[in-house]
Structures are given as structure tokens and as C-alpha cells.
Amino acid sequence: MSTPGIPTPDVSAELEAATQRVRELGEQVAEQAKKNGLAWLEGYETVLKNMLDLEEQAAKGTGAEWASTLATTHANFVRSTSEVVLGALRQQLKGGGV
């Protein structure tokens, strides 16, 4: 006979098992979010690289040296800045902190 409000051993075991399943599911969701974040980050880096390359090529195609210099300077600035920012994001997604 059980006392009302006090879990029986079977209920306690079931609660513990349910708690463990929820914990494991939470860990799986967090891991998948990290993988998705890394995939998005890699895709963004590729698009950014292609856009900067296009910017430089278009400026060189004008034949104006100032346009080519400006585009190259801008592209190098964006590359350097994004390398730092995206690198920090990558570290966070991999669980390494900043």
C-alpha cells in the first residue's frame, strides 16, 4: 500500500528514466544546433569569398587603377575583419569559447 503524495519505487524509477531521456534529447538537440550553425557559417564564408572576388574582378575590368585599388582595399578589409569574427563564432559553435 502506498501513501498518497509519496512516489512508489516504480514511479521513482519511471521519473528517473524519463528525466534521463529528456536530458539525452536536450543534448542531441544542442549538438545538432551546433552542426547546423557550423554548416551555415561555412556557407556564409563561401558566399562572402565569392562576392569579394567578384568585386575585385569587376573593378579590375573597368581599367581604372583607382577602382581596382579601392575594391582590393575594401575586400582585404572585409576578409580580415570577417576572419576574426567568423573565427570566434566557429570557436563558440565548437564549444571552445572565445
N, C-alpha and C positions, 0 to 999 in steps of 0.2 A: 504494500500500500504506500502511496506517495503522499507527501504533504503538499497542499496547494502552494504555488509560488516557488517551490524548490525543485529545480530540474532533477530528473532521474538520471542515472548514469547513461542510459541510452540517448536521452535528449542532449546531454552534455557532449557526448561523442559526436552526435549529428551536428550540433552547433560548431564544434571544433573543426569538423570536416568541411562544413560549409564555409567557415571563415578561411580555411586554408585554400579552398577552391577560388574564393573571391580574391585572395591575396595573389595567387598564381595568375589569375586572369588579369589583374591590375598590372602585374609585371610584364605580361605578354603585350598588353596594350601599350605600355610605356616603351617597350623595345621596338614595336612596330612603328610607333610615332618617331622614334629616333631614326629608323631606317628610311622612313618616308621623308623626313627632314633632310637627311643626307642626300637622298636622290634628288630632291628639289634643289638643294644647294648646288649640286654638281651640274644640273641642267641650267641653272641661272648663270653659273660661271661660263659655261659653253656659249650661251646666248650673248653674254657680255663680251666675251673674247671676239666672237664673230662680228658684233656691232662695232667694236673698236677697230678691228682690222678693216672693215668696210669704210669706216670714217677716214682712216689713213689713206686707203687706196683711192677713194673719191677725191680727197684733197690733192693727192699727187697727180691725179688725172686732169686737174684744172691747169696744170702747168705753172701755177703761181707759187713761187717758193714760200711766200708768207703764209699761204693757206696750208701748205704741206707742213710747215714748221708749227703752226698753230694746232693743227689736227694731231700731230705727233706728240706735242707737249701735253695736250688735253688727254690723249689716250694713255700716255705714260702716267699721268697723274691719277687717272681713274684706275689703272691697273695696280699701281702702288697702294692706293687707298683701299681698294676692294680686296687686295691680298691680305691686308691686316684685318679688316672687318670680317671677311668671309672665313679667314683662318680661325678667328676667335669663335665664330659661330660653329665651325666644324668641330673645334675642341669641346664646346659645350654639348653638342649633339653626341659626341663620342663618350661623353661622361667625364672628360678630363678637366672640366672647369676652365677658367680663363687664366 
